[in-house]
Amino acid sequence: MKKVLGALAVVALLAAPASAGVWEAQCAGCHNGSLAPSKSQLKAKFKNAKAFIAAAEKTTNPMMAAIKGNKAALEAAAKEIFGK
């Protein structure tokens, strides 16, 4: 019985990160309000998801180099921020 419960606990711990959205997995580490604008700060700064995506694609910040060419990830993050 202990082995079954242990196996279930391991599966649950490994499945949790898989359910994280793009924001949590790729953005939240830097966009915490001190290193880069937080989720709420970005939502206040940009009127909508389209403006957010356009700004992310045009940024010259080297920390955004890996993500700014990934339109699908930017759209998913925008959906998580703006809910649309």
DSSP file with accessible surface (Angstrom, degrees, kcal/mol):
  #  RESIDUE AA STRUCTURE BP1 BP2  ACC     N-H-->O    O-->H-N    N-H-->O    O-->H-N    TCO  KAPPA ALPHA  PHI   PSI    X-CA   Y-CA   Z-CA
    1    1 A M     >        0   0  170      0, 0.0     4,-2.3     0, 0.0     5,-0.2   0.000 360.0 360.0 360.0 -38.6    0.0    0.0    0.0
    2    2 A K  H  >  +     0   0  188      1,-0.2     4,-2.5     2,-0.2     5,-0.2   0.872 360.0  53.3 -64.9 -35.8    2.9    2.4    0.8
    3    3 A K  H  > S+     0   0  185      2,-0.2     4,-2.6     1,-0.2    -1,-0.2   0.904 108.7  49.2 -65.9 -39.5    4.4    1.8   -2.6
    4    4 A V  H  > S+     0   0   85      2,-0.2     4,-2.5     1,-0.2    -2,-0.2   0.936 113.1  46.0 -65.5 -46.1    1.1    2.6   -4.3
    5    5 A L  H  X S+     0   0  101     -4,-2.3     4,-2.2     2,-0.2    -2,-0.2   0.901 112.9  50.9 -64.6 -38.9    0.7    5.9   -2.3
    6    6 A G  H  X S+     0   0   37     -4,-2.5     4,-2.2     2,-0.2    -2,-0.2   0.920 110.8  48.4 -63.5 -42.5    4.4    6.7   -3.0
    7    7 A A  H  X S+     0   0   56     -4,-2.6     4,-2.4     1,-0.2    -2,-0.2   0.909 111.1  50.3 -64.8 -41.4    3.9    6.2   -6.7
    8    8 A L  H  X S+     0   0  105     -4,-2.5     4,-2.5     1,-0.2    -1,-0.2   0.891 109.4  51.6 -64.2 -37.9    0.8    8.3   -6.8
    9    9 A A  H  X S+     0   0   50     -4,-2.2     4,-2.3     2,-0.2    -2,-0.2   0.922 110.1  48.8 -65.2 -41.5    2.6   11.1   -4.9
   10   10 A V  H  X S+     0   0   82     -4,-2.2     4,-2.2     2,-0.2     5,-0.2   0.934 111.9  48.7 -64.0 -44.0    5.4   11.0   -7.5
   11   11 A V  H  X S+     0   0   94     -4,-2.4     4,-2.1     1,-0.2    -2,-0.2   0.928 111.1  50.5 -62.5 -42.3    3.0   11.1  -10.4
   12   12 A A  H  X S+     0   0   63     -4,-2.5     4,-1.4     1,-0.2    -1,-0.2   0.905 111.0  48.5 -64.1 -40.8    1.1   14.0   -8.8
   13   13 A L  H  < S+     0   0  131     -4,-2.3    -1,-0.2     1,-0.2    -2,-0.2   0.878 114.1  45.9 -67.8 -35.9    4.3   16.0   -8.3
   14   14 A L  H  X S+     0   0  128     -4,-2.2     4,-0.6     1,-0.2    -1,-0.2   0.803 111.2  52.6 -77.1 -27.7    5.5   15.4  -11.9
   15   15 A A  H  X S+     0   0   56     -4,-2.1     4,-0.9    -5,-0.2     3,-0.2   0.787  94.2  72.2 -78.6 -26.3    2.1   16.2  -13.4
   16   16 A A  H >< S+     0   0   57     -4,-1.4     3,-1.0     1,-0.2     4,-0.4   0.925  96.7  47.2 -59.4 -48.5    1.8   19.6  -11.6
   17   17 A P  H >4 S+     0   0   90      0, 0.0     3,-1.2     0, 0.0    -1,-0.2   0.847 105.1  62.0 -64.1 -27.6    4.4   21.4  -13.7
   18   18 A A  H 3< S+     0   0   88     -4,-0.6    -2,-0.2     1,-0.3    -3,-0.1   0.777 100.6  53.6 -68.1 -23.5    2.9   20.1  -16.9
   19   19 A S  T << S+     0   0  100     -3,-1.0    -1,-0.3    -4,-0.9     2,-0.1   0.513  83.3 111.7 -89.9  -4.4   -0.3   21.9  -16.1
   20   20 A A    <   -     0   0   45     -3,-1.2     2,-0.0    -4,-0.4    -4,-0.0  -0.430  67.1-124.8 -69.0 142.4    1.4   25.3  -15.7
   21   21 A G     >  -     0   0   27     -2,-0.1     4,-2.5     1,-0.1     5,-0.2  -0.161  30.2 -93.1 -78.3 178.2    0.6   27.8  -18.4
   22   22 A V  H  >>S+     0   0   33      1,-0.2     4,-3.1     2,-0.2     5,-0.9   0.900 124.3  55.7 -59.7 -42.5    3.0   29.6  -20.6
   23   23 A W  I  >>S+     0   0    9      1,-0.2     5,-3.2     3,-0.2     4,-1.6   0.955 112.8  40.0 -58.2 -50.8    3.1   32.6  -18.2
   24   24 A E  I  45S+     0   0  121      3,-0.2     5,-0.2     1,-0.2    -1,-0.2   0.891 121.4  43.5 -66.1 -38.9    4.1   30.4  -15.2
   25   25 A A  I  <5S+     0   0   71     -4,-2.5    -2,-0.2     1,-0.1    -1,-0.2   0.867 133.5  10.2 -77.9 -36.6    6.5   28.2  -17.2
   26   26 A Q  I  <5S+     0   0  110     -4,-3.1    -3,-0.2    -5,-0.2    -2,-0.2   0.662 130.9  32.5-119.9 -22.1    8.3   30.9  -19.2
   27   27 A C  I >X<S+     0   0   18     -4,-1.6     4,-2.8    -5,-0.9     3,-1.1   0.818  97.1  69.2-110.3 -40.7    7.5   34.4  -18.1
   28   28 A A  T 34<S+     0   0   24     -5,-3.2    -4,-0.1     1,-0.3    -3,-0.1   0.766  88.5  68.2 -60.5 -28.8    6.8   34.6  -14.3
   29   29 A G  T 34 S+     0   0   63     -6,-0.3    -1,-0.3    -5,-0.2     3,-0.2   0.898 118.7  20.3 -58.5 -41.5   10.4   33.9  -13.4
   30   30 A C  T <4 S+     0   0   49     -3,-1.1     2,-2.1     1,-0.2     6,-1.0   0.810 115.1  68.7 -95.1 -38.3   11.6   37.3  -14.8
   31   31 A H     <  +     0   0   36     -4,-2.8     8,-0.5     1,-0.2    -1,-0.2  -0.453  62.3 122.8 -84.4  69.5    8.3   39.2  -14.8
   32   32 A N  S    S-     0   0   85     -2,-2.1    -1,-0.2     4,-0.2     6,-0.2   0.299  86.8 -99.3-112.5   4.7    8.0   39.3  -11.0
   33   33 A G  S    S+     0   0   36      3,-2.5     5,-0.1    -3,-0.3    -2,-0.1   0.165 114.9  56.9  97.7 -18.9    7.8   43.1  -10.6
   34   34 A S  S    S+     0   0  108     -4,-0.2    -3,-0.1     2,-0.2    -1,-0.1   0.776 114.2  29.4-110.2 -43.8   11.5   43.7   -9.7
   35   35 A L  S    S-     0   0  120     -5,-0.3    -4,-0.2     1,-0.3    -5,-0.1   0.889 139.4  -6.1 -80.7 -42.0   13.4   42.2  -12.6
   36   36 A A  S    S-     0   0   23     -6,-1.0    -3,-2.5     0, 0.0    -1,-0.3  -0.952  98.7 -66.9-146.4 161.5   10.7   42.9  -15.2
   37   37 A P        -     0   0   51      0, 0.0    -3,-0.1     0, 0.0    -7,-0.0  -0.211  55.8-121.0 -55.1 139.4    7.1   44.2  -15.1
   38   38 A S     >  -     0   0   23     -6,-0.2     4,-2.6    -5,-0.1     5,-0.2  -0.181  28.6 -96.8 -74.6 172.5    4.7   41.8  -13.3
   39   39 A K  H  > S+     0   0   77     -8,-0.5     4,-2.2     1,-0.2     5,-0.2   0.920 126.5  47.0 -56.9 -45.8    1.6   40.3  -14.9
   40   40 A S  H  > S+     0   0   87      1,-0.2     4,-1.9     2,-0.2    -1,-0.2   0.878 111.0  51.8 -68.5 -35.1   -0.6   43.0  -13.3
   41   41 A Q  H  > S+     0   0   93      2,-0.2     4,-2.0     1,-0.2    -2,-0.2   0.900 110.6  48.3 -67.2 -39.3    1.8   45.8  -14.4
   42   42 A L  H  X S+     0   0   10     -4,-2.6     4,-2.4     2,-0.2    -2,-0.2   0.900 109.6  52.7 -66.4 -39.4    1.8   44.5  -18.0
   43   43 A K  H  < S+     0   0  114     -4,-2.2    -2,-0.2     1,-0.2    -1,-0.2   0.891 112.4  45.2 -64.2 -36.2   -2.0   44.3  -18.0
   44   44 A A  H  < S+     0   0   90     -4,-1.9    -1,-0.2     1,-0.2    -2,-0.2   0.846 113.7  50.2 -74.2 -32.4   -2.2   47.9  -16.8
   45   45 A K  H  < S+     0   0  148     -4,-2.0     2,-0.4    -5,-0.1    -2,-0.2   0.873 108.1  53.3 -75.6 -38.5    0.4   49.1  -19.4
   46   46 A F     <  -     0   0   39     -4,-2.4    -1,-0.1    -5,-0.1     3,-0.1  -0.832  70.0-146.2-106.3 138.0   -1.1   47.5  -22.5
   47   47 A K  S    S-     0   0  197     -2,-0.4     2,-0.3     1,-0.1    -1,-0.1   0.818  76.7 -10.0 -69.4 -34.2   -4.7   48.1  -23.6
   48   48 A N  S  > S-     0   0   71      1,-0.1     4,-1.9     0, 0.0     5,-0.1  -0.932  77.2 -87.3-155.8 177.2   -5.2   44.6  -25.0
   49   49 A A  H  > S+     0   0   24     -2,-0.3     4,-2.8     1,-0.2     5,-0.2   0.867 120.5  57.8 -62.6 -36.6   -3.5   41.3  -26.0
   50   50 A K  H  > S+     0   0  172      1,-0.2     4,-2.4     2,-0.2    -1,-0.2   0.922 108.0  45.7 -62.5 -43.6   -2.7   42.7  -29.5
   51   51 A A  H  > S+     0   0   38      2,-0.2     4,-2.3     1,-0.2    -1,-0.2   0.892 112.5  52.2 -66.4 -38.5   -0.7   45.6  -28.1
   52   52 A F  H  X S+     0   0   17     -4,-1.9     4,-2.3     2,-0.2    -2,-0.2   0.940 111.2  46.0 -62.5 -47.4    1.0   43.3  -25.7
   53   53 A I  H  X S+     0   0   18     -4,-2.8     4,-2.3     1,-0.2    -2,-0.2   0.924 111.8  51.7 -64.0 -43.2    2.1   40.9  -28.4
   54   54 A A  H  X S+     0   0   34     -4,-2.4     4,-1.5    -5,-0.2    -1,-0.2   0.919 111.4  47.3 -60.9 -43.1    3.3   43.7  -30.7
   55   55 A A  H  X S+     0   0   35     -4,-2.3     4,-1.2     1,-0.2    -1,-0.2   0.903 111.1  51.2 -66.6 -39.7    5.4   45.2  -27.9
   56   56 A A  H  < S+     0   0    9     -4,-2.3     3,-0.3     1,-0.2    -1,-0.2   0.888 110.6  48.9 -64.6 -37.9    6.9   41.9  -27.1
   57   57 A E  H  < S+     0   0   72     -4,-2.3    -1,-0.2     1,-0.2    -2,-0.2   0.799 115.2  44.3 -71.8 -27.5    7.8   41.2  -30.7
   58   58 A K  H  < S+     0   0  166     -4,-1.5    -1,-0.2    -5,-0.2    -2,-0.2   0.575  85.0 119.4 -94.7  -9.6    9.4   44.7  -31.1
   59   59 A T     <  -     0   0   42     -4,-1.2    -3,-0.0    -3,-0.3     9,-0.0  -0.179  49.2-158.7 -60.9 147.7   11.4   44.8  -27.8
   60   60 A T        +     0   0  132      3,-0.0    -1,-0.1     4,-0.0     5,-0.1   0.321  51.3 125.5-105.6   4.2   15.2   45.1  -28.0
   61   61 A N    >   -     0   0   76      1,-0.2     3,-1.7     3,-0.1     4,-0.3  -0.487  58.6-143.6 -65.5 122.8   15.7   43.6  -24.5
   62   62 A P  G >  S+     0   0  108      0, 0.0     3,-1.2     0, 0.0     4,-0.3   0.770  96.7  66.6 -63.0 -22.3   18.1   40.7  -24.9
   63   63 A M  G 3  S+     0   0  134      1,-0.2     3,-0.3     2,-0.1     4,-0.2   0.731 100.9  50.1 -70.3 -19.1   16.3   38.8  -22.2
   64   64 A M  G X> S+     0   0   35     -3,-1.7     4,-2.7     1,-0.2     3,-0.7   0.436  81.0  99.6 -96.2   0.4   13.3   38.5  -24.5
   65   65 A A  H <> S+     0   0   65     -3,-1.2     4,-0.5    -4,-0.3    -1,-0.2   0.868  81.2  49.9 -57.4 -39.3   15.3   37.3  -27.5
   66   66 A A  H 34 S+     0   0  100     -4,-0.3    -1,-0.2    -3,-0.3    -2,-0.1   0.809 121.1  32.0 -72.1 -29.3   14.3   33.6  -27.0
   67   67 A I  H X4 S+     0   0   29     -3,-0.7     3,-2.2    -4,-0.2     7,-0.3   0.747  97.7  77.9-101.8 -26.2   10.6   34.3  -26.7
   68   68 A K  H 3< S+     0   0   68     -4,-2.7    -3,-0.1     1,-0.3    -2,-0.1   0.758  96.0  50.6 -65.6 -19.6    9.9   37.2  -29.0
   69   69 A G  T 3< S+     0   0   75     -4,-0.5     2,-1.1    -5,-0.2    -1,-0.3   0.507  90.2  87.1 -91.0  -2.6   10.0   35.1  -32.1
   70   70 A N    <>  +     0   0   70     -3,-2.2     4,-2.2     1,-0.2     3,-0.2  -0.717  52.7 176.1-100.1  85.4    7.6   32.5  -30.7
   71   71 A K  H  > S+     0   0   99     -2,-1.1     4,-2.7     1,-0.2     5,-0.2   0.868  77.0  56.0 -60.1 -37.4    4.2   34.0  -31.6
   72   72 A A  H  > S+     0   0   67      1,-0.2     4,-2.2     2,-0.2    -1,-0.2   0.916 109.5  45.9 -63.3 -42.1    2.3   31.0  -30.3
   73   73 A A  H  > S+     0   0    7     -3,-0.2     4,-2.6     2,-0.2    -1,-0.2   0.899 112.7  50.5 -67.5 -40.3    3.9   31.4  -26.8
   74   74 A L  H  X S+     0   0    6     -4,-2.2     4,-2.6    -7,-0.3    -2,-0.2   0.907 111.0  48.9 -63.4 -41.2    3.3   35.2  -26.9
   75   75 A E  H  X S+     0   0   96     -4,-2.7     4,-2.2     2,-0.2    -2,-0.2   0.898 111.7  49.2 -65.6 -39.4   -0.4   34.6  -27.8
   76   76 A A  H  X S+     0   0   32     -4,-2.2     4,-2.0    -5,-0.2    -2,-0.2   0.918 112.3  47.7 -66.5 -41.6   -0.8   32.1  -25.0
   77   77 A A  H  X S+     0   0    2     -4,-2.6     4,-2.2     2,-0.2    -2,-0.2   0.920 111.1  51.5 -64.1 -41.5    0.8   34.4  -22.5
   78   78 A A  H  X S+     0   0    1     -4,-2.6     4,-3.4     1,-0.2     5,-0.4   0.900 108.0  52.4 -62.3 -38.7   -1.4   37.3  -23.7
   79   79 A K  H  X S+     0   0  135     -4,-2.2     4,-1.9     1,-0.2    -1,-0.2   0.896 109.7  49.1 -64.4 -38.3   -4.5   35.0  -23.2
   80   80 A E  H  < S+     0   0   64     -4,-2.0    -1,-0.2     2,-0.2    -2,-0.2   0.858 117.8  40.8 -68.9 -33.8   -3.4   34.3  -19.7
   81   81 A I  H  < S+     0   0    7     -4,-2.2    -2,-0.2    -5,-0.1    -3,-0.2   0.939 129.2  26.2 -77.8 -48.9   -2.9   38.0  -18.9
   82   82 A F  H  < S-     0   0   24     -4,-3.4    -3,-0.2    -5,-0.2    -2,-0.2   0.556  94.6-132.7 -96.3 -13.4   -5.9   39.4  -20.7
   83   83 A G     <        0   0   64     -4,-1.9    -4,-0.2    -5,-0.4    -3,-0.1   0.740 360.0 360.0  71.3  22.5   -8.2   36.4  -20.6
   84   84 A K              0   0  186     -6,-0.3    -1,-0.2    -5,-0.1    -2,-0.1  -0.927 360.0 360.0-124.6 360.0   -9.3   36.6  -24.2
